[in-house]
């Protein structure tokens, strides 16, 4: 069935369409600033045909009495949202299933939102979700998302939450068969400078074929968020919760495939980061970052489509190695650091190859900044950020920080950064790795040249062979789902 996204349906029309559907019936429970969702259904007309109950447990004591006390008293959180959905959906089924279960698809909508406070000293954000049936007496599905509220006015933030809530409920019932259309419809009558969605999760029998990692990719691809995160188990994570109050060490790459050089960079970079006097070694998260640019096809147009299977292949390998994966739209390193610095105030480490050190000191990349390279460096080299540089081999010579020669007018700036412990060479690296390049390894894999396995971790080599990844020619025709087209290698930034 071909689902078409109708952008001309406004918030009021969506709410009214749901109200006029005799099969849809449910309840609304909203905490904090999210009071506008149910209000949109009341204002649309015929709301009595849709709304079984609305409520707001604004007081913390009242909220705990209804939904249970939290171990960690954070009321704008996923655990609180899930407790709300469990409670409200359970009450619907308990009280109404016998009377109207044969003809009704029940839903429970919940949100818990914190808008700007009176002094505007906080950042607005919230959790929102729907638990719903798609057939009477059927099993339920969940769609859970986290939003960042960008408006600088409380009323505007509340209005944006109201629109998003209507879009979400409408999508659950009318766009559930097409997840990409579902996602795109969430921002109807909204813009990324008003609201951002940085985590979404689909669960339930009607979403059994939905890969939530792809949904994370689409959030960034569609511009709904600058970044998305998922853990080694492939589960989508809310970035602020995954990275909050943690030291983070980040390595950026194509990882097509991940090779021994990458692991050597990461292992030794993390080891040196842990030796920093202001780092708590028990509170460190290691993140591998894939940028949108690194996922686009090589030699293709700037807006080329991303090969989703190729993306999932890389992610599967990274996750199998226990990596937390960040997908971002941060082409420049200072933008990545700025993003992470908003989440955690603890020290950050960035592991990168020598060619990227040269890239960072190229002023042509900062022409759009009023302050040029100095403006970018003010963010990149903030008080709690340090770069760890992995050397590279050129013409038989090893290049590292000691051999780096920036333009003459930037030499004093570079010396300042070295002297103030902002840039450091990675020591104790495996020199034999310097002869290996990712592109060459990829070509060896595609050509079936014997011996390529020695350049990648053993578990990675096994996955490539078992699943015929990255153009590897299996001796036996693989299963149908493994024969999807794999795009050519892609990158914009050098990695090693």
C-alpha positions in Angstrom: 0.0 0.0 0.0 1.4 3.4 -1.1 1.1 5.9 1.8 1.3 9.5 0.7 2.2 12.3 3.1 -0.4 15.0 2.7 1.2 18.2 4.0 -1.9 20.2 3.5 -3.8 18.7 6.4 -3.4 21.1 9.3 -3.5 20.5 13.0 -7.2 21.2 13.4 -8.1 19.0 10.4 -6.0 16.1 11.8 -7.6 16.4 15.3 -11.1 16.5 13.7 -10.4 13.5 11.5 -9.5 11.5 14.5 -12.5 12.8 16.5 -14.8 11.7 13.6 -13.3 8.2 13.4 -15.7 6.1 15.4 -13.1 3.4 16.0 -10.5 5.6 17.7 -11.0 6.2 21.4 -8.6 7.0 24.2 -7.2 9.1 27.0 -4.7 11.9 27.5 -2.4 12.4 30.4 -0.1 15.4 30.3 2.5 16.6 32.9 4.1 20.0 32.9 4.0 22.2 29.8 2.3 19.6 27.6 -1.3 20.7 28.2 -2.0 21.7 24.6 -2.4 18.3 22.9 -5.8 17.4 24.4 -6.8 21.0 24.0 -6.4 20.7 20.2 -8.9 17.8 20.1 -11.4 19.7 22.3 -11.1 22.8 20.0 -11.5 20.7 16.8 -15.1 19.6 17.7 -16.7 16.2 18.2 -14.1 15.4 20.9 -16.6 13.3 22.9 -16.2 10.6 20.3 -12.5 10.4 20.9 -11.6 11.4 24.4 -12.4 9.1 27.3 -10.4 11.1 29.8 -7.9 13.9 30.1 -5.8 14.7 33.2 -2.7 16.4 34.4 -0.8 15.2 37.5 1.2 18.3 37.8 2.1 18.1 41.5 4.9 15.6 42.2 3.2 14.0 45.1 0.0 13.5 43.1 2.1 12.2 40.2 3.8 9.6 42.5 0.5 8.6 44.0 -0.9 7.8 40.5 2.1 6.5 38.6 4.4 5.3 41.4 7.5 6.9 43.0 10.6 7.1 40.9 14.0 5.8 42.1 15.6 8.8 40.5 13.2 11.8 41.0 13.3 13.1 37.5 9.7 13.6 36.3 10.6 14.7 32.7 12.1 11.3 31.9 11.4 8.2 29.9 10.7 6.0 33.0 7.9 8.5 34.0 6.5 8.5 30.5 6.4 4.7 30.4 4.7 4.5 33.8 2.1 6.9 32.5 1.4 4.9 29.4 1.3 1.6 31.4 -1.2 3.1 33.9 -3.5 5.0 31.5 -3.7 2.2 28.8 -4.3 -0.4 31.5 -7.2 1.6 32.9 -8.7 2.0 29.4 -8.7 -1.8 28.8 -9.9 -2.6 32.3 -12.8 -0.2 32.3 -13.9 -0.1 28.6 -12.8 -3.3 26.9 -15.9 -5.2 27.9 -18.3 -2.5 26.7 -16.7 -1.4 23.4 -13.6 -3.5 22.9 -15.1 -5.3 19.9 -15.5 -2.1 17.9 -12.8 0.2 19.3 -9.0 0.7 18.8 -7.9 2.2 22.1 -5.0 4.6 22.6 -3.3 6.3 25.5 -1.3 9.5 24.8 1.1 10.7 27.5 3.7 13.4 27.7 5.9 14.9 30.4 7.4 18.2 29.4 9.5 21.0 30.9 9.2 24.4 29.1 11.2 27.5 29.8 11.0 28.6 33.4 10.1 32.2 34.3 13.8 33.2 34.4 14.6 31.3 31.2 17.6 29.5 32.9 16.7 26.0 31.6 16.4 24.3 28.2 12.9 23.1 27.3 12.5 19.4 26.5 10.1 16.6 27.0 9.1 13.0 26.4 6.0 12.0 24.4 4.4 8.7 23.5 1.3 6.8 22.3 0.2 3.3 23.1 -2.4 2.2 20.6 -4.2 -0.6 18.9 -4.7 -0.9 15.1 -7.5 -3.4 15.4 -10.2 -4.1 18.1 -8.9 -6.4 20.8 -5.5 -6.3 19.1 -2.1 -6.1 20.7 -0.8 -2.6 21.3 2.1 -0.7 19.8 4.3 2.1 21.3 5.8 5.1 19.6 8.1 7.0 22.0 10.0 10.1 21.3 12.1 12.9 23.0 11.9 16.5 21.9 13.9 19.6 22.4 12.0 22.9 22.5 13.8 25.7 20.8 11.4 28.6 21.0 12.4 31.4 23.3 8.9 31.8 24.6 7.0 29.5 27.0 3.6 29.9 25.2 5.2 29.1 21.8 6.9 26.0 23.2 3.5 24.8 24.6 1.9 25.5 21.2 4.6 23.5 19.4 4.1 20.5 21.8 0.4 20.7 21.1 1.0 20.5 17.3 3.5 17.7 17.6 1.2 15.7 19.8 -1.6 15.8 17.3 0.8 14.9 14.5 2.0 11.9 16.5 -1.4 10.5 17.2 -2.5 11.1 13.6 0.6 9.4 12.3 0.0 6.4 14.5 -3.4 5.7 12.9 -2.9 6.9 9.4 0.8 6.6 8.5 1.9 3.5 10.5 2.5 1.5 7.4 5.2 3.8 6.1 7.8 4.8 8.8 9.5 7.4 6.6 6.1 9.1 5.9 5.3 8.8 9.6 8.5 10.6 10.6 8.1 13.4 8.0 4.5 14.1 9.1 5.6 14.7 12.7 7.0 18.1 11.7 3.8 19.3 9.8 3.3 23.0 10.7 6.6 22.9 12.7 10.2 23.7 11.9 13.5 22.5 13.3 14.2 26.0 14.8 11.1 25.5 16.9 11.3 21.9 17.9 13.8 19.0 17.4 13.2 15.3 17.7 16.5 13.6 18.8 15.1 10.1 19.7 12.3 8.0 18.5 11.4 4.3 19.1 8.8 2.1 17.4 7.7 -1.1 19.2 5.0 -3.6 18.8 3.7 -6.2 16.3 2.8 -3.6 13.6 6.4 -2.3 13.7 8.1 -5.6 13.8 10.0 -4.8 10.5 11.0 -1.3 11.6 14.7 -0.9 12.4 15.0 1.8 14.9 18.6 2.5 14.0 17.4 3.6 10.6 14.9 5.8 12.3 17.8 7.5 14.1 19.5 8.0 10.8 16.4 9.5 9.3 16.0 12.0 12.2 19.4 13.4 11.2 18.9 13.0 7.5 15.6 14.9 7.6 17.0 17.7 9.7 14.8 16.9 12.7 17.9 16.7 14.9 21.6 17.4 14.6 22.5 14.1 16.1 21.2 10.7 17.2 22.7 8.0 19.4 22.2 4.3 19.9 24.0 1.8 22.1 25.9 -1.5 21.5 22.6 -3.4 21.6 21.2 -1.2 18.8 18.6 0.5 21.0 18.0 4.1 20.4 19.2 6.4 23.2 18.3 9.9 24.1 21.7 11.8 23.6 21.4 13.9 26.8 20.7 10.9 29.0 23.4 8.7 27.4 26.1 11.4 27.7 24.9 13.4 30.7 27.6 14.0 33.3 30.1 11.7 31.5 33.5 12.1 30.1 33.2 11.3 26.4 35.9 10.2 24.0 34.9 10.4 20.3 36.5 9.0 17.2 35.1 10.0 13.8 35.4 7.8 10.7 33.7 6.0 7.8 34.4 2.6 9.4 33.8 0.9 6.0 35.0 -1.4 7.4 36.5 -0.7 10.8 40.1 -1.9 10.6 43.0 -2.5 13.1 44.1 1.1 12.6 40.8 2.4 14.0 41.0 0.1 17.1 44.6 1.1 17.7 43.7 4.7 17.5 40.8 4.2 19.9 42.6 2.0 22.3 45.6 4.2 22.7 43.7 7.4 22.6 41.3 6.3 25.4 44.3 5.0 27.4 45.9 8.5 27.3 42.7 10.3 28.0 42.2 8.2 31.1 45.6 9.4 32.3 44.5 13.0 32.3 44.4 14.3 36.0 40.9 15.8 35.6 39.3 12.6 34.2 37.3 10.2 36.3 38.2 6.8 34.7 35.0 5.2 36.1 32.8 7.7 34.3 33.9 7.6 30.6 31.8 6.8 27.5 33.5 6.0 24.2 31.6 7.1 21.1 32.2 6.2 17.4 30.8 8.9 15.2 29.4 8.6 11.7 28.6 11.8 9.9 26.0 12.2 7.1 28.8 13.2 4.8 30.6 9.9 5.4 27.5 8.0 4.6 26.8 9.6 1.2 28.0 7.9 -1.9 31.5 8.7 -3.1 31.6 10.9 -6.3 27.8 11.4 -6.0 25.9 14.7 -5.7 26.0 16.4 -2.3 22.4 15.4 -1.6 22.9 11.8 -2.8 20.8 9.1 -1.2 22.3 7.2 1.7 22.6 3.4 1.2 20.7 2.2 4.2 21.9 -1.4 4.0 25.5 -0.2 3.9 24.8 2.0 6.9 23.4 -0.9 8.9 26.3 -3.1 7.9 28.7 -0.6 9.4 26.6 -0.2 12.5 26.2 -3.9 13.1 30.0 -4.3 13.1 30.5 -1.3 15.4 27.8 -2.6 17.8 29.3 -6.1 17.8 32.5 -4.5 19.1 30.6 -2.9 21.9 30.6 0.6 20.5 28.1 3.4 21.2 27.3 5.0 17.9 26.6 8.7 17.2 25.1 9.8 13.9 25.6 13.5 13.3 25.4 16.3 10.8 28.5 18.0 12.2 30.9 18.4 9.3 33.3 20.5 11.4 34.8 19.3 14.6 34.1 22.5 16.5 30.3 21.8 15.9 30.6 18.4 17.4 32.4 19.7 20.4 29.8 22.5 20.8 27.1 19.9 20.8 28.7 17.6 23.3 29.6 20.5 25.6 26.0 21.4 26.0 25.2 18.0 27.3 28.2 17.4 29.6 30.5 19.8 31.4 33.1 17.2 32.0 36.3 16.9 29.9 36.0 15.6 26.3 38.6 13.8 24.2 38.6 13.7 20.4 40.8 11.1 18.7 41.7 11.9 15.1 44.3 11.1 12.5 47.1 13.5 11.5 45.4 14.5 8.2 42.4 15.8 10.2 44.8 18.0 12.3 45.8 19.6 9.0 42.1 19.9 8.0 41.3 21.7 11.3 44.1 24.3 10.7 42.9 25.1 7.1 41.2 28.5 7.3 39.2 27.9 4.2 36.8 25.7 6.2 35.7 28.7 8.4 34.9 31.3 5.8 31.3 31.4 6.9 32.2 32.3 10.5 32.5 36.0 11.3 35.4 35.3 13.5 37.0 32.8 11.2 39.3 30.1 12.5 39.7 31.9 15.9 35.9 31.6 16.4 36.0 27.9 15.7 39.0 27.3 17.9 37.3 29.1 20.8 34.8 26.3 20.8 37.0 23.4 19.7 39.7 24.1 22.2 37.5 25.1 25.2 38.9 24.6 28.7 37.8 20.9 28.8 38.6 19.5 25.4 41.7 17.8 24.2 42.7 16.3 20.8 44.7 13.1 20.6 46.5 12.8 17.2 47.3 9.5 15.6 50.3 9.7 13.2 50.3 9.0 9.5 52.9 7.6 7.1 53.9 9.7 4.0 56.8 9.0 1.7 58.4 6.7 4.3 58.2 9.4 7.0 56.0 9.3 10.1 54.1 12.6 10.5 52.8 13.7 13.9 52.4 16.8 16.0 56.1 17.5 16.1 56.3 17.5 12.3 53.1 19.6 11.8 53.8 23.0 10.3 50.7 25.2 10.1 50.7 28.4 8.0 53.3 30.9 9.4 50.7 33.2 10.9 49.1 30.3 12.9 52.4 28.9 14.3 52.2 30.8 17.5 48.6 29.7 18.0 49.6 26.1 17.4 52.4 26.4 19.9 50.0 27.9 22.5 47.7 24.9 22.1 50.6 22.4 22.5 52.0 24.2 25.5 48.6 24.3 27.2 48.0 20.6 26.7 45.2 20.9 24.2 46.8 18.7 21.5 48.9 15.6 22.1 50.4 12.8 20.0 49.1 9.3 20.6 52.1 7.2 21.8 52.8 3.5 21.8 50.9 3.0 18.5 51.5 0.0 16.3 53.8 1.2 13.6 52.8 -1.6 11.2 49.3 -0.2 11.1 50.6 3.0 9.4 51.0 1.1 6.1 47.3 0.2 6.0 44.6 2.4 4.5 40.8 1.8 4.8 40.2 2.3 1.0 42.9 -0.2 0.1 41.5 -2.8 2.6 38.0 -2.2 1.1 39.4 -2.9 -2.4 41.1 -6.1 -1.3 37.8 -7.3 0.2 35.9 -6.5 -3.0 38.5 -8.2 -5.2 38.7 -11.2 -2.9 42.5 -10.8 -2.5 43.8 -13.4 -0.1 45.1 -12.0 3.2 42.9 -9.0 3.7 41.7 -10.5 7.0 44.9 -9.6 8.7 44.1 -5.9 8.5 40.8 -6.1 10.4 39.8 -7.5 13.8 39.0 -11.2 13.6 35.3 -10.8 14.6 35.0 -8.2 11.8 36.5 -10.5 9.2 34.1 -13.2 10.3 31.0 -10.9 9.9 32.2 -9.7 6.5 32.5 -13.3 5.3 29.3 -14.6 6.9 27.1 -11.8 5.6 29.0 -10.9 2.4 29.5 -7.3 3.4 31.2 -4.5 1.5 31.3 -6.3 -1.8 32.8 -9.5 -0.5 32.0 -12.3 -2.9 30.5 -15.3 -1.0 31.2 -18.7 -2.5 27.5 -19.5 -2.0 24.6 -17.2 -2.9 23.6 -15.4 0.3 20.0 -15.2 1.6 17.8 -12.7 -0.2 17.9 -10.1 2.5 21.7 -10.1 2.3 21.9 -9.4 -1.4 20.7 -5.8 -1.4 22.8 -3.4 -3.3 25.9 -2.1 -1.5 27.0 1.4 -2.5 30.6 2.5 -3.2 32.8 3.7 -0.4 32.1 7.2 0.8 33.7 10.0 2.7 34.3 13.7 2.8 36.8 13.8 5.7 40.0 11.8 5.9 40.0 9.4 8.9 43.6 8.3 9.3 
